[in-house]
Structure formats: structure tokens, C-alpha cells
Amino acid sequence: MKYLTGLALLLIVAGALFAYNNYQNKKISYDKNTMLLSEQIIFEKDEWWGPCPLQGEPCEQRTKLYGSGRLVLEGNENKDSYLGGSVTGRVVEQIRLSGIMDKNCQAPLVLDYGATFKIVLDGREKEIRFPGCEKELKSIEDLFLEN
């Protein structure tokens, strides 16, 4: 009897550990279609402009798209929304189709507007400064930003 009680207790503890581990793994899960970590930022844009129209108004915007489909805007506009994995899948497909990860995106600077883009995909990271690869970046952003 003592043996069965100990075994039952061991099974309960093992089950609880398994459930807890499963819960933790769901927080950082893979999207099987895109092979992305759900909390990984796949597209990020930091932009600024000037001169600022009103004192105290932000003249900057940060945009982050996560592998889960979460979209976060901070700055001039603030928003935290979930677009879904299908949007992320289309973004990943467009990044790959555009070939942007292998393109030379060097361009002269613009004085009254600046933006830095960061794309993370397939174990690679690329940083681009506006106006480099402007057409390709717009085709990617158009999939998830309202213009």
C-alpha cells in the first residue's frame, strides 16, 4: 500500500512538471508554416521626422511585427494588436520573394526623414536605412500597416 501511494505521488508530481513545461513551451512556440518564434520580432521600423509640428508631440514612430502576428506601434501612434499568423505568413513570403535579405540597400540619406528597418528571418538579420530598398520595404509593410 505504501508503495502504491508513493508511486501515485510520483506520478502526480511528474504530471505537474510535464504540464508546467508544456505551458512554458507554449509561451515560446513555433509557427510551423514560417518556422518563427512567436515572440521573435521579424520586422521592425524606427522612424523620425522633422521639424516637429507641435511642441510636445512625438516626431517618431516605432513599429514591431512579431512572429505571432502581434503588431506594436509606439510613438506618434500607439497600438498593440494581434493580426494573426496568416498575416505573418504573407509577410515572410513577401520578404523571401523580394530577395531583400540579399540586396544591397545602400542609398543617400534624406535630411527631413529617417528610418531604420530591421528584418530577422531564417536565422539572418538585416538592417536597412531609408531610402534603401524603399520599394521592397513598402511591399512588405503594405501587408500589415494601414496606409
N, C-alpha and C positions, 0 to 999 in steps of 0.2 A: 504494500500500500504506500509506504514511504517512497519507494522507487517511482511509482506512478505519479505521485504528487510532485516530486522533483522534476520528472520528465515533462509534466504538464506546464509547470512553471517555466522551465527552459524553453519550451515551445512558444509560450506566450511572450517571453522576452525576445526571442528570435523573431517572432512575427511583428512585434512592435518595432524592432530595429529595421526590419525589412520595409515596413510601411513608412517609417521616418525617412529612410534612404530614398525610397521611391518619391516621396514628397519633395525632398531636396532636389532630386534629379529633374523633376518637372519644372522647377524654377529656371533651370538652365537646360532647355530641351532643344533638340534639333528639329528643324523643319525638313522632312525627308525629301521634299522636292527641290529645295535650294541648298541643302546642307549648310545651313547657317545656324549659329547660336541665336536663340530667340532674343537675348538681351545684348547682342552684338550690334553696334551701330554700323550700318552698311553704307549710309550716305549722310554726310554732314556738310553743312554750309554755314560759314560765318561771314556775314556781310555787314558793311558800314557805308555810310554816305554822308555827304555834307555839302554845303553848310546846313546845320540843323535848322529846320523852320521855326521851332519854338523852343525857348529855353526850358530845360527840364524834360523835354520829350526825348525818348531814345532815338538815336540815329544808327541803330544797329539791329541785327536780327540773327539769331542762331536757329538753324533747322537741323533736326536729327531724325533720321528714319532708322528704326531698329528692325532686326530680322523677324521679329514677331508681328510687324505691321504697325507698331506703335509710332506715332508721329508727335514730336515735341517741338513747339515753337516758343522761343523766348526772346524778348526784346520789344520791338515796336508792336508786335502782336504776340500774345501769349495763348497757347493752346496745347492741350495734351489729349490726343485722341487715338483711337485704335482703328486702323484702316483694314486690317486683316492680312492674312498670309498670302492671299491671291494677288494683292497689290504688290507685296514684296516680291513675289514670284515674277511678276511682269517687270518690275524694276531690275531685278537680277538678269532677266532675259535681255532687257534693253542695254544694260551695261555690257554684257557679253557681245551682243550684236553690234554695238557701236565700235567695239575694239578700243575703247578709250584707255583701258589699262596698259596698252602697248603704244599709244600715240604720244608724240612729242607735243605737249600743250604749252610750249613757251609762247609768250605774247608780251607786247609792251604794256606797261601799267597805264591805268586810267586814273586821273587825279581826283575826280569828284565822287568816285565809287570804287569800292574794293570788295573782293570776296575771295575767300579761300575755301576750296572744296576738298573733302577727304572721302575717298571711296575705299571700302575694305571688302574684298571678295576673293574667294578661292585661295585664302592664305596670303594674299597680297594686299598691299596698301598703296594708294596713290594720292598725292596731294597736288592740286591744280590751283593756280592763281588766275582770277578773272583778268582778261577776257579769253584766256587759253581754252581751247576746245569748247567754246561757247555753244555751238550748235548741238554737240553731243550731250552736254550737260543739260541744256534746255529740254531735249527729248526725254531725258531721264526724269527731270523734275516735273514735267507736264503730266507724268503718270500719277503723281500723288499730291501735287500742290494746285490749289485753285488759282488761276491767273486772271 
